[in-house]
Amino acid sequence: MLSALILALAALIIAAVRLWSYRAQMLEMAQILEEAPAESNLRLTVRMSGAAPRRLCRAVNARLEEGRRLRLETQERERELKYTMACISHDIRTPLAGAMGYLQLLEGEPDRQAEYLAIVGMRLEELEELLEELFLYTRLQGGSLPLECGEMAALPPLWDALAEFYPQLEAAGVEPELRFDREDMTIWASPEALGRVYRNLIANALRHGGGGLAVSGGGGGICFSNELPPGPSPDPEHLFDRFYQSSPARAKGGAGLGLSIVRELMERMDGRVSAEISGGRLEIRLSFRDV
C-alpha cells in the first residue's frame, strides 16, 4: 500500500515537473516572438521531449518562414515599383512639359492655334501611351491581370493591329510583308494579350527599326522581322529587359517597357519570346504552347 502511494506521488511529481517545463518553454517562446523584430530571421527551438511540442515548433517556424517570404516579396515589389517610376519619370515629364509649353505659346500666337493644338494633342497621346504601359506592366508584375487562354486563330488579331497602325505605317513608308504557311493557323493564347503583343512588336519596329517589317508564321510560331538602323546593334540577350539602356529605345520615345510586356504576356500564356540578329535584321520570334 505504501509503495503504491509512493509510486503515485512520484508520478504526480514527474507530471508536475513536466507541466512546469512545458509552461516555461511556452512562455519563453512567446517572449521570443514578442521581442523579435519583424525583419529578423528568427527560428524557434524546443527543448521539451515528445511529438506534440516538436510539431508545434515546426508549425510556428513554417509560419514564420512564410511570413518572411511574403515580406521579402512585398519589399521587392515596392523596390521594383520605385525603380520603374524613377526610370520613366523623365519620359512622363517630357511630353507633359511639351504640351504645357505649347499651351503657353497659344496665348502669344493665336494665329497658330490649330498647329499648336495639334502638337499638344500629340504630346498628350504620348503621355497616355506611357501611362498605359506603366499600368499594364505593374499589373503584370503584381499578378493582378488574369488571362483566359484557349485555342484561337492567330491572324485576326494581327490584322486588327496592322489596321490600327495603318496611319503610322503609311507615314513611315512601311508596307508590311506577310508570309504564313496557313491562314487558318491556330495557337494557344488570350485574344486580348495576343493583340497587345502584336501591337507592341509593330510599335517597336516603327520606333526603333531601320525600315521594313515582315511577319511570318508556321509550325506554331510567329516571327516579326525588321531592318536595323545604322549604328550599334542591340543585344538580343537583353532586348526584353526593362529600360534596356544599350539600345536607342528611350531616345526615340516610349517608356522602355514594350518588349518587357511582350515577354511577360508570352510567359503568362505558357509561351516564350526570343530575339536574334541575322543579316542586319532583328528577328523576334513568338513560340506558343502546343494546342
C-alpha positions as MATLAB code, in Angstrom:
seq = 'MLSALILALAALIIAAVRLWSYRAQMLEMAQILEEAPAESNLRLTVRMSGAAPRRLCRAVNARLEEGRRLRLETQERERELKYTMACISHDIRTPLAGAMGYLQLLEGEPDRQAEYLAIVGMRLEELEELLEELFLYTRLQGGSLPLECGEMAALPPLWDALAEFYPQLEAAGVEPELRFDREDMTIWASPEALGRVYRNLIANALRHGGGGLAVSGGGGGICFSNELPPGPSPDPEHLFDRFYQSSPARAKGGAGLGLSIVRELMERMDGRVSAEISGGRLEIRLSFRDV';
ca = [
       0.000    0.000    0.000;
       2.751    2.412    0.974;
       4.805    1.554   -2.086;
       1.814    2.195   -4.326;
       1.283    5.577   -2.686;
       4.953    6.438   -3.161;
       4.791    5.462   -6.810;
       1.656    7.561   -7.342;
       3.272   10.534   -5.599;
       6.400   10.146   -7.727;
       4.319   10.015  -10.900;
       2.447   13.139   -9.781;
       5.722   14.976   -9.143;
       7.089   13.947  -12.525;
       3.890   15.137  -14.247;
       4.032   18.428  -12.349;
       7.679   18.969  -13.342;
       6.909   18.177  -16.963;
       3.895   20.503  -16.920;
       6.027   23.256  -15.391;
       8.681   22.650  -18.054;
       6.070   22.871  -20.807;
       4.722   26.126  -19.358;
       8.199   27.626  -19.014;
       9.035   26.679  -22.616;
       5.764   28.151  -23.919;
       6.385   31.415  -22.049;
       9.922   31.551  -23.386;
       8.757   31.014  -26.966;
       6.072   33.674  -26.552;
       8.620   36.155  -25.198;
      10.982   35.471  -28.097;
       8.191   36.035  -30.615;
       7.073   39.241  -28.889;
      10.547   40.753  -28.669;
      11.994   39.675  -32.033;
      11.950   42.421  -34.730;
       9.736   41.741  -37.737;
      12.711   41.632  -40.112;
      14.666   39.049  -38.094;
      15.430   35.535  -39.353;
      14.074   34.020  -36.151;
      13.572   30.271  -35.863;
      12.310   28.681  -32.660;
      13.849   25.667  -30.996;
      12.234   23.343  -28.455;
      13.865   21.526  -25.546;
      10.805   19.563  -24.496;
      10.547   15.904  -25.389;
       7.528   14.490  -27.162;
       5.982   14.720  -30.595;
       3.453   17.467  -29.761;
       5.979   20.201  -28.777;
       8.148   19.452  -31.799;
       5.132   19.580  -34.088;
       4.087   22.934  -32.624;
       7.618   24.282  -33.095;
       7.715   23.147  -36.724;
       4.340   24.737  -37.415;
       5.381   28.063  -35.873;
       8.667   28.063  -37.805;
       6.825   27.303  -41.040;
       4.524   30.284  -40.469;
       7.498   32.499  -39.633;
       9.251   31.425  -42.827;
       6.131   32.031  -44.924;
       5.669   35.472  -43.379;
       9.323   36.255  -44.068;
       8.961   35.163  -47.702;
       5.836   37.280  -48.219;
       7.507   40.267  -46.573;
      10.539   39.971  -48.850;
       8.292   39.670  -51.898;
       6.411   42.797  -50.854;
       9.643   44.696  -50.314;
      10.944   43.557  -53.689;
       7.741   44.694  -55.415;
       7.993   48.075  -53.691;
      11.585   48.426  -54.895;
      10.546   47.388  -58.396;
       7.754   49.983  -58.439;
      10.031   52.744  -57.152;
      12.662   51.835  -59.721;
      10.088   51.776  -62.507;
       8.664   55.145  -61.501;
      12.139   56.664  -61.247;
      13.156   55.360  -64.672;
      10.130   56.663  -66.551;
       9.585   59.890  -64.593;
      11.668   61.771  -67.163;
       9.769   60.155  -70.045;
       6.457   61.178  -68.478;
       7.569   64.752  -67.798;
       8.857   65.279  -71.357;
       5.516   65.125  -73.255;
       3.738   66.851  -70.382;
       6.222   69.728  -70.378;
       5.965   69.943  -74.160;
       2.183   70.174  -74.003;
       2.346   72.871  -71.325;
       4.878   74.843  -73.387;
       2.722   74.896  -76.482;
      -0.333   75.831  -74.431;
       1.592   78.871  -73.212;
       2.587   79.730  -76.790;
      -1.076   79.784  -77.727;
      -1.552   82.898  -75.617;
       1.062   84.849  -77.579;
       0.431   83.492  -81.089;
      -3.309   82.958  -81.583;
      -2.884   82.770  -85.372;
      -1.056   79.429  -84.978;
      -3.694   77.944  -82.691;
      -4.529   74.965  -84.901;
      -0.843   73.980  -85.292;
      -0.098   74.244  -81.575;
      -3.258   72.397  -80.545;
      -2.305   69.535  -82.876;
       1.135   69.321  -81.230;
      -0.447   69.415  -77.764;
      -2.712   66.554  -78.793;
       0.295   64.516  -79.961;
       2.120   65.122  -76.675;
      -0.908   64.066  -74.650;
      -1.255   60.907  -76.749;
       2.389   60.088  -75.983;
       1.700   60.611  -72.291;
      -1.372   58.372  -72.436;
       0.699   55.623  -74.078;
       3.395   55.887  -71.409;
       0.897   55.675  -68.562;
      -0.907   52.747  -70.197;
       2.364   50.808  -70.495;
       3.264   51.551  -66.889;
      -0.176   50.485  -65.642;
      -0.130   47.250  -67.644;
       3.410   46.396  -66.561;
       2.659   46.936  -62.857;
      -0.470   44.774  -63.144;
       1.538   42.005  -64.768;
       4.227   42.218  -62.102;
       1.629   42.199  -59.334;
      -0.221   39.204  -60.771;
      -3.487   41.163  -60.937;
      -4.122   40.663  -64.663;
      -5.952   37.371  -65.247;
      -5.659   35.886  -68.728;
      -8.152   33.448  -70.196;
      -6.274   31.361  -72.749;
      -7.551   28.850  -75.222;
      -7.162   27.644  -78.789;
      -7.739   30.566  -81.142;
      -6.992   31.836  -84.651;
      -3.609   33.560  -84.721;
      -4.137   36.000  -87.587;
      -7.322   38.066  -86.944;
      -5.741   39.958  -84.005;
      -2.733   40.669  -86.264;
      -4.962   42.145  -88.986;
      -6.619   44.340  -86.334;
      -3.236   45.510  -85.010;
      -1.945   46.331  -88.503;
      -5.143   48.255  -89.277;
      -4.730   50.216  -86.040;
      -1.183   51.197  -87.045;
      -2.046   51.901  -90.689;
      -1.559   55.713  -90.418;
       1.866   55.305  -88.788;
       2.916   52.601  -91.265;
       1.837   54.736  -94.210;
       3.599   57.816  -92.830;
       6.812   55.788  -92.401;
       6.509   54.343  -95.903;
       6.389   50.809  -94.498;
       4.307   48.170  -96.265;
       4.309   45.017  -94.104;
       5.344   41.802  -95.816;
       3.174   38.928  -94.589;
       4.057   35.255  -95.084;
       2.122   32.448  -93.419;
       2.010   28.743  -94.119;
      -1.701   28.642  -93.306;
      -4.239   31.436  -92.966;
      -6.214   29.321  -90.508;
      -3.221   28.935  -88.176;
      -4.341   28.297  -84.569;
      -2.407   28.847  -81.346;
      -2.930   28.716  -77.582;
      -3.299   32.314  -76.376;
      -5.500   35.017  -74.885;
      -7.085   37.244  -77.567;
      -6.525   40.454  -75.582;
      -2.947   39.588  -74.610;
      -2.056   38.437  -78.123;
      -3.380   41.672  -79.592;
      -1.214   43.622  -77.175;
       1.841   41.549  -78.096;
       1.270   42.258  -81.798;
       0.771   46.000  -81.215;
       3.909   46.284  -79.097;
       6.016   44.496  -81.707;
       4.680   46.671  -84.529;
       5.297   49.814  -82.461;
       8.821   48.611  -81.672;
       9.593   48.057  -85.363;
       8.283   51.513  -86.258;
      10.042   53.300  -83.413;
      13.415   51.579  -83.430;
      13.659   49.785  -86.775;
      15.551   50.910  -89.834;
      12.649   50.342  -92.210;
      10.523   47.490  -93.438;
       8.501   44.981  -91.486;
       7.993   41.294  -92.238;
       5.689   38.989  -90.292;
       5.803   35.262  -90.956;
       4.316   32.249  -89.260;
       4.226   28.492  -89.276;
       4.741   25.499  -87.052;
       3.155   27.102  -84.020;
       5.313   30.234  -84.081;
       5.275   33.770  -85.473;
       8.288   35.925  -86.369;
       8.462   39.733  -86.603;
      11.469   40.936  -88.603;
      12.704   44.443  -89.429;
      15.883   46.061  -90.667;
      18.225   47.558  -88.071;
      19.116   51.251  -88.238;
      22.743   52.336  -88.704;
      24.847   52.276  -85.544;
      25.367   49.833  -82.683;
      23.116   46.791  -82.749;
      21.018   45.893  -79.697;
      21.987   42.895  -77.590;
      19.351   40.176  -78.143;
      20.141   38.743  -74.701;
      18.947   41.947  -73.012;
      16.417   43.216  -75.510;
      13.472   42.261  -73.282;
      14.929   43.782  -70.104;
      13.163   46.781  -68.625;
      14.621   50.111  -69.708;
      17.312   48.456  -71.770;
      19.897   51.240  -71.937;
      22.198   49.995  -74.711;
      19.511   50.416  -77.347;
      18.226   53.811  -78.541;
      14.769   52.988  -77.155;
      14.362   55.822  -74.707;
      15.839   58.393  -77.070;
      13.045   57.745  -79.575;
      10.071   57.793  -77.263;
       8.275   55.122  -75.318;
       8.667   54.035  -71.727;
      11.138   51.259  -72.468;
       8.605   48.672  -71.300;
       7.092   47.494  -74.597;
       9.226   44.406  -75.149;
       9.260   43.587  -71.427;
       5.464   43.500  -71.583;
       5.689   41.182  -74.610;
       7.836   38.752  -72.627;
       5.546   38.906  -69.578;
       2.424   38.271  -71.655;
       4.000   35.409  -73.602;
       5.110   33.700  -70.396;
       1.654   34.166  -68.891;
       0.256   32.368  -71.972;
       2.716   29.456  -71.461;
       4.754   30.626  -74.434;
       8.081   32.365  -74.874;
       9.718   35.075  -76.952;
      13.271   35.229  -78.261;
      15.331   37.535  -80.443;
      18.297   37.249  -82.754;
      20.110   39.389  -85.322;
      20.610   37.869  -88.749;
      21.800   39.635  -91.892;
      21.295   43.128  -90.492;
      17.736   42.354  -89.384;
      16.240   41.941  -85.955;
      14.039   38.848  -85.690;
      11.675   38.461  -82.752;
      10.081   35.015  -82.555;
       6.931   34.137  -80.654;
       6.634   30.477  -79.667;
       3.265   29.266  -78.386;
       2.168   26.301  -76.355;
       1.090   23.282  -78.368;
      -2.654   23.021  -78.976;
];
